[in-house]
Amino acid sequence: MCSLLHADEKVTVSKIRITVGKIEYLWNADGVVRLDGEGGNEIIREYAVRSFMSIRPGMKLSEASLLDKCAGTRRRLLDSGYFYEADIAIVPPRTKPLERTVVVSLSTGFFKRFGGGNAWGKFGMANLGGHRQSLDIFFGYNKNGASYLFSNAGRSRFLAGGEFFYYGPGDLNGTLDYEKTENKFLVRAKAGFELFPDCTVVLEPTYEGFGFSSRGLFSLQPVFSLKKYINSGYQSCADFSVRGFCYPAEGALKAEESASVKYGISRYFQLALKESAGASFTDIPDNAGFDLYYAEDRSVRSGYSRRQLTADDFAFASFELRSDFLSFSVPPIIDATVQAFGFADIAKTKDDVLDAYGLGLRLLFKNPVFAYFTFSYGVNREGSGRFLFCGTAGF
């Protein structure tokens, strides 16, 4: 029936059937109705499930656009970590050729979260109370604290959260430089909106770098982020973000943007590209420069000093060629991938051009655990090298 439509002819999503385990819902223009009665308890609330979806009843769009949105919704559901399996089917009714029923079948995931970095670890829980609500606890030699986020609070697009960290010894970015400086703290609140799935606007008041004998810096940080799933290639996607920094007490302003693309050449090979740029619009405090030394997924991974990799303005680019050369399972449900990669980083600051070339290895515990560990070693054109260990899956 679908093949009889003209390429520009639109179809209407008449209803969406959602199954989460043994619980079934029907979502149509009149609202959401539970079909299996009220016998079973919801593991995850129905509105939390719907918040991940970029399709809704009443949408009019082409058949190709519907397929694209369903594919993106499926990947988003799986990437969220709330679901271990997700299948989406499009069913044309027998009597109404321009209407479509979308059937979404889900099995809930593993809600505990694990991770870590250089001399610290992380344990967390997602799906608190059946909501898109998570709490992570960090502990270790040089990073201790907690992070909390409640997305779609009050059945809305509003999100709120916060984090508190104690860094030591004197190591605000979680590295181990063995510098005998004062231990520091960071406190951050978050409030904003998810405009649509994978697009958020958030304001983050932040007080960082303060200790028992230093006052630190307070800033207001507006953040815009956008992600797009790409259906060409294998598991391809693109990300874009902008973050501003306003320091009211100092009258200082700066901002940065980042964009990245990950293209799956095949199931085993990926090409990843990233660019970032930052600018200071006024004189900024000495300890408010952009960090290119250990910023997650935006650092020059070779043997420059922290001072060389701190700048008021910068342009940055990074390239990685990745190979998922080994996959294995840890019974009963943990799947892991070992990824090798080669990389090249380059950054331009006011005073210098900085580079890095090297190799790395990642251990990726994907759905349903979501714990990532990255090891890399890079050298610059001067032959100076650096080893890095981070808790990230890469950009």
N, C-alpha and C positions, 0 to 999 in steps of 0.2 A: 504493500500500500504506500510505503514511504517513497518508493521509486517513481510513483505517478505524479508527485508534486513538482512544480516548477522550482528552479533554483532559488528564486526570490520570493516564493510563496511562504507565508508564515503559518506556524502551528501554534496552538494554545496549550499550555500545561493545565489540564483540567483538575488533576488531583495528584497527590504524592502519597504513596503507601510506604510507611517506615516500620521496619521490624528490627527491634533491638533484643537479641536473644529470643525469648518467648513472648515478648510484649510487642503489640502491634498498634499502630496509629494510622489514622486517615486524616490527611491535611488537605482541605479544599478551601474554596473561597469563603466558606462560612466559619472556618476555624479548624481546630484540631479535636478529633474524637478518638478515644481509646477503644479499640475493637475487641480486645480480649477480656473485657470486664476489668475489675479492679482487684483481681486475686493476687497478682504478683507485684512485688515491690520494684519500683524503678531503680535501676543501678545508676543511670544517668538521666536527668530530667529531659523531657521531650523538647523543651524550648532550647536547651543547651545543644541537643543534637541538631536542631534546625538552624542554630546560629552558625554552624560550619558550612551551610549549604548556600550556593549562589543561584539556586533555582527556587521558585515558589509558585503556587497556584495562581493562574491568571496571566502569567507571562506569555507574551506573544513574540516569537522569534523564529528564525529560520531553523530548519532541521539541523544544519551544520552547526549553528550557534548553540542549539540545545545539546548536541553531542559534545561540544567543546566545554560547556558549563558542567555537564555531568562528569566528564573526565577530570576536570579541575576539582570538583566537589569530592570525588572519590579520593584523589591524592591528598586533599586537605584533611579529610577525615582520618586517613591513615597516618599522615604526618603529625596530627595532633597528639598521638599517643593514647587517645581515649578509646581507640578501636583497634582490635587485632586483625579483623577482616572487614572489608567493605565491598559490596557489589551493587551496581546500579544498572537497572534495565529500563528501557523505554518501550512502552506497550501502546500501540495504536488501537483505539476502540473499534469495534466492528461496524458501527453505524455512523460514526462521526469522524471522517477521514482527516479533519484538520485539528483534532484534539489528541493529546497524548497523556497517558498515565505513566508516571515515573515510580518505579519500585526500588526502594533502598533497603538493603539487607545488611545488618551490622552485627558483629559480635564484639563485646566490650573487651578492652585491653587490660594491661597490667598497670596499675596506677601508682606503683612505687617508682621513684626516680633515683638514679645513682650517677655519680660523676666525680670529677676531681681535677686537680692541676698540680702545679709544682709545690709540694709539701702541704697540700690541703685536700680534703675530700668533701663530698656532698651527698646528702640523703634527703629525699623529698617525697611528698604525696600530692597527687593530682585528684581531681574529681571529688573534692571535699564536699560532703552533703549532696552529692549528685549534681553539683554545679561545675561550671568551668572556673574552678577555684583551686589554687595550688599553694603549697608552702614548702620551701626548701631550706634546709639547715646546712650550714657550712662549718667545718671544723678542721683544725690542723695547726701547724707551727706558725704560719704567717697569714692565715685568713680564717676568721671566725665570724659568724653572724647568721642572719636569716633574710629570706626574700619571700614576699607574699604578693599574689595577684588574683583578683576576682574579675574575670571578664563577664560581660553580659549581666552585670549586677541588677537585681530587681527585674529580671526578664526583659532587660533593655539592652541597648548598644553601649551603655556606660561601662567603663572599666576603672578599677581603682586598685591601688596596692602600695607597697613600700618595701624598703630594704634598709638593713642596718648591718654594718661591717666594722670589725676591728682588725686592722692590718698590723702585722709586726714581723720582724723588727724593723720599723721605719720603712715599710715596703708597700706603698699604696697600690701598686699594680700587681701584687701577688707574685713577684719574682723573688729570687734569693740572691741579693747582691752583697750580703754580709756587711752592709754599711751600718755603722753604729750611730743611727739616728733615732729620733723619737718615734714610738709607735703611734699610728694614726687611726682615725675613725672616719666613717662615711655614713650619713643618714640621707635617705631620699624618699620622697612621697611621689605617687603617680596617680593622675586622674585624667581621663580623656574619653574618647569615643571610638568605637569601631564603625567607621562609616559604611563599610560593607566588608565581607570576608576578605582578610589579608590586606586591609587598608585601615590604618589607625592614625589618629591625631591625639597626642598626649602632652600634658604639661608635667614636668618633673622638677619641683623645687628640691635643690640639693645643697647640703652642707658637707663639705669634704675637706680632708687634709688637716683636721683639727686634732689636737692632743691635749695632754694635761697641762702643757705650758705654751701652747700655740693656738691661735684662734681659727685658722683655716679660712676657707672661702665659701660664701653663700652665692648660689646662682639659680636663676630660673631658666629651665631648659625645655623649650617647645620641640617636639619631635613629630615628624611625619614619616610614615613607613608604608611601603607598598610592595606586594609580591605578586608575580604573575607566573602561573604554570604554563609551560610551552609544550604543545603536543607533538612538535617535530623532534626527532632524535629520541633518545631513551632517558626518561625521567629528567627532562630539561626544565629549567626555571630561571627567572630573573628577579632581582631585588633592587629596590631603590629606597634611600632614606635621606632625610635632611634633619640636622639637629642644630639648634641655636643655643647660645650661651649669653645670658645677660647677668652681669655682676653689679647689682644696684649700688653697693657701698663704694665700689671703685669706679663706677660710671664706665664700665668696659663692656665691649661687645665682640663676639666672634661667632663663627658658624662653620659647619662642615657638611659635605654631602658625600654619599657613597653609592655606587651602582655596581652590580655584579651580574654575570651570566654564567650559568653552568649548562653545558651542552653534552648530552650523552651520545658519544660516537657509536657506542654499542653497549651491551650489558656490562662489559668489563672495562671500558675505557671512557674517560670523561675529560673534557677540556673546560677549565674554569678561568675566567678573566674578571678582574676587579679594578676599578679606579676610584680614587677618593681625592678630595681637595678641601682645604681649610683656609680660612682667611680671618685675620683680626682687623676690625674696623676702627679700633682705637688702641691706645697703649693698654696692654693687659698686664696683670700681676706676673711677677717672675715665675711663680709656681702654677700658672694657668696655661702654659704652652701646650700645644698638641703633642701627644705622646706617640712616637713612631717606634718606640723601643719594645713595648709589650702590649699595646692595644690589640685586643682580640681580632684576629683576621685582618689586621691593618698595620703590620709592623715590618721593618726591614730586618730580615732574619740573618744577619751576619754580625761580625765582631766590632761594631761601632759602640762607643760609650753612650750612656743615657743622655749626657749633655749634647752630644752630636745629633741624637735622634729626638730632641725636643725643639719645637719650632713654633714661631708665631704664625707663619703661613707655610703651606706645603702643597705639593701635588704628588700623588702616589699612584703607582700601577703595579699589579701583580698578575702573574701567570702561573698556572699549575696544569700539568698533564698527569692524570691520575689513572691508576690501574687497580681494580678490585680483583686481585689475583688469587685470593683464597677466601672461601666461605666455609663455616662450620657451625655446628649446633651444639649447645650445652643443654642436655635434657633437663626439664621436659619441654621448655618453650623458648629458650633463649637462642637467637640467631646472631651470629657475629661475622664480620667481614674484616679482613686485613687488606688495607689499601696502601700501595706504594705510590709516591709522587715525586716528580721533579718540579722545581720552582725557580722563578726569577722575580725579584722585587727591585723596584727603582723608585726613588723619591727625590724631589727637587725642593730644597729649602732656600731661604734667602742667601745662605752662605755656601751651600755645597750641593753636589749631586751624590746620592748615596745608593749603593746597590748591594744585591745579595743573589747568590746562585747556589743551589744545593739540592739535597735529597731528603725525603722524609718518609715516615711510616705512621699509619693510623690504625688503631684498633677500634672498630665501630660496632658497638652493641646497639642494634637498631630496634625497631618495634618488636617486642613490647617494653624493652628496658630503657633505651635511649641514654646510654652512657658512651662518651667519646673520649679518646686519648690520642694525642698527636705528638710525635717526636720528630724533630727536624734538626739538620745541621747545615749551615750555609756559610760561605766565605764571600768576601767582597774582592774588588779588583786589586786591593792592597794585600790580599792573602790573609786577612784577619777573619777568624771564624767564630761561630757561636752555636751552642747547643740549646735548643728550646724544648720544653715539655709543657703542653697546654691541654686544657679540657675542652676541646672544640672539634667539630667535624669539618672545619674549613668553611670558607665563604661559598 
